[in-house]
């Protein structure tokens, strides 16, 4: 019997004028499927970090990873269950083999790096 995994995706930006939005809001996949969640973004900054979070019902959001884009370089992906890719206009969170535990609300977030921009 195949069980389904439900993933809901929303986005948040912390800088005025920047925009990030999910490419698909609700995704349902079978367990063990490879799942890709994606968000498109617009910003004038060249120093961008893209973050992913997961939130279970009645819980606080949990950090999954961050990955830099454009002129920033770097990443922090502590759980090998996840991968990420970024481009100049999008970010992806890849769940290598979905399980029921992955059924949650996912957030993609765009953060500019003001320290780097000030130089």
Secondary structure, DSSP 8 states (H G I E B T S, - for coil): ---EEEEEEEEEESSTT-EEEES-SEEEEETT--EEEEEEEE-S-SEEEEEEEEE-TTS--EEEEEEEEET---EE---TTEEEEE-SSEEEEEESS--GGG-EEEEEEEEE-HHHHT-
